[in-house]
Amino acid sequence: MFRNLSNGEYRNIVVLTGAGVSTAAGVPDFRSPGGLFDTIRSTFGKRFPYVYDTPEIILSRDFVLMHPFIYQDEVLPLLEHIGKSVDAQPTDTHRFCAWLNHQGWLRRVYTQNVDGLHLHPSLDIDEKLVVECHGSVRGGDIVLYGDDLPKRFYNCCDEDFPQNIRDGVSRSCPADLLLVFGTSLKVLPFSAVPNLAPKGCVRVLINRSLEDCINQRSPQCSREEVYSNAGWLQSPSRLRVGSRKFVTARNLWTGREGNKRWRQLLVEGDCDYFIRRFLSTTRTSIHPWKQKGTTLK
């Protein structure tokens, strides 16, 4: 795969990223020690004891409706303060996305992260190519639990994973490589995006724990529940994503169905380490990422 990528075999690459991409930049994920959920517990726990078990409630539409002034006067300023205080720099994985862009091969980046690092000025990635699916802390537009994702998310899914029209000809070139970095794929509809990939597309999943991805159960879930930004779903099987009325929600990274539809590679490990392996194997440099038209060595 490394050789095919460096040789330019893939020209329509879609990248999905989660918290595992930004932790190397010093940005803790929501659930890790020192992360946002710990901050919520220490700030609001005495008044709202239920946040010790479910801190995400503070970031839910239900909480806003029940406590609008607390959300406006306390929660939003807290999020703004966190956004301004984070002085993280892009990681190798972020720079790799920028390199793909400057090679002309990046079709889109979909990210669950709210740190804005994919749009860091040093990367020079056009904001049209980045979909911040859950909003941004710095932009003050974090998507609340219980709310649907921005309309742009669905519009971009339609553009990047077009369905064939009646004569069998696609409206645009289909994605030929889908890279998933550092996400356990537990939150719908984001977790269903890989299932939009066209037949024959190469799908690559890189995460420190593949079991978390394959299991697909959220830490707060029981039995077969999976969290959706629009609410809890009991044993979901299909959902609508953009113009797609029936998208398989369950994990297809293992088993006959997924392997028959796509060429797949699952890697258990660190995202940046995977990128460094690519660089060392292909003798490629991503560090002069600002230089458009950088050629491979």
ABEGO torsion letter per residue (X at the ends): XAAAAAAGABABBBBBBBAAAAAAAGBBBAABBGBAAAAAAAAAAAABAAAAABAAAAABAAAAAABAAAAAAAAAAAAAAAAAABBBBBBAAAAAAAAAAAAGABABBBBABAAGAAABAAAGBBAAABBBAAEBAAAGABBBBGBBBBAAAAAAAAAABBBBBAAGBBABBBBABBBBBGBAGABOAAAAAAAABBBGBBBBBBBABAAAAAAGBBAABBEABBBBAAEBBBGBABBBBEABABBBABBAABEAAAAAABBBBBBBEBAAAAAAAAAAAAGBBAABAABBGBBBX
